[in-house]
Amino acid sequence: MHSLFSYTGTNLFNLDSYGSFVWFHCNGEYTVGDIARLMSEEFGAEAEPVMERLIVFLRILIGRKLISLQD
């Protein structure tokens, strides 16, 4: 799995509880799988389908060059 790290820019964004949770964990210490598991633990069934939701959000962040994948 890939780890994620956050962009250190100065832009401000409004994030819901899921987005905030994901953003906090995009620090290079967690893989995509780790974040999905932690989301399931934190939010339970309301986050389902967690992996699909996570991937969509990560693609948005990557597309806006706010995060990038590390090998």
C-alpha positions as CSV (number, residue, x, y, z in Angstrom):
1,M,0.0,0.0,0.0
2,H,1.0,3.6,-0.5
3,S,1.6,6.0,2.4
4,L,0.3,9.6,2.1
5,F,1.7,12.9,3.1
6,S,0.1,16.3,3.3
7,Y,0.8,19.4,1.4
8,T,2.3,22.2,3.5
9,G,0.7,25.1,1.7
10,T,-1.4,27.9,3.3
11,N,-4.8,27.3,1.7
12,L,-7.8,26.9,4.0
13,F,-10.5,24.2,3.3
14,N,-13.8,23.3,4.9
15,L,-13.8,19.6,5.6
16,D,-16.5,17.5,7.0
17,S,-15.7,15.0,9.8
18,Y,-14.6,12.3,7.3
19,G,-12.4,14.7,5.3
20,S,-10.9,16.1,8.5
21,F,-10.1,12.6,9.7
22,V,-8.5,11.6,6.4
23,W,-6.5,14.8,6.1
24,F,-5.1,14.4,9.7
25,H,-3.9,10.9,8.7
26,C,-2.3,12.0,5.4
27,N,1.0,12.5,7.1
28,G,3.3,9.8,5.8
29,E,2.7,7.4,8.7
30,Y,-0.4,5.6,7.4
31,T,-1.2,3.6,4.3
32,V,-4.5,4.0,2.4
33,G,-5.5,0.6,4.0
34,D,-4.6,1.9,7.4
35,I,-6.8,5.0,6.9
36,A,-9.7,2.9,5.7
37,R,-9.4,0.6,8.7
38,L,-9.2,3.6,11.1
39,M,-12.2,5.2,9.4
40,S,-14.2,2.1,9.9
41,E,-13.2,2.0,13.6
42,E,-14.0,5.6,14.1
43,F,-17.2,6.0,12.1
44,G,-18.6,2.5,11.9
45,A,-21.3,1.6,9.3
46,E,-22.0,5.3,8.5
47,A,-18.7,5.5,6.7
48,E,-19.5,2.6,4.4
49,P,-18.5,2.0,1.7
50,V,-15.3,3.3,3.4
51,M,-12.7,2.3,0.8
52,E,-14.7,3.6,-2.2
53,R,-15.4,6.9,-0.3
54,L,-11.8,7.2,0.8
55,I,-10.4,6.6,-2.8
56,V,-12.7,9.2,-4.2
57,F,-11.6,11.8,-1.7
58,L,-7.9,10.9,-2.1
59,R,-8.2,11.3,-5.8
60,I,-9.6,14.8,-5.3
61,L,-6.8,15.7,-3.0
62,I,-4.2,14.3,-5.4
63,G,-5.8,16.0,-8.4
64,R,-5.6,19.3,-6.6
65,K,-1.9,18.6,-5.7
66,L,-2.7,18.7,-2.0
67,I,-1.2,15.3,-1.3
68,S,0.9,12.8,-3.1
69,L,1.5,9.1,-2.8
70,Q,4.8,7.8,-1.5
71,D,6.1,4.3,-2.2
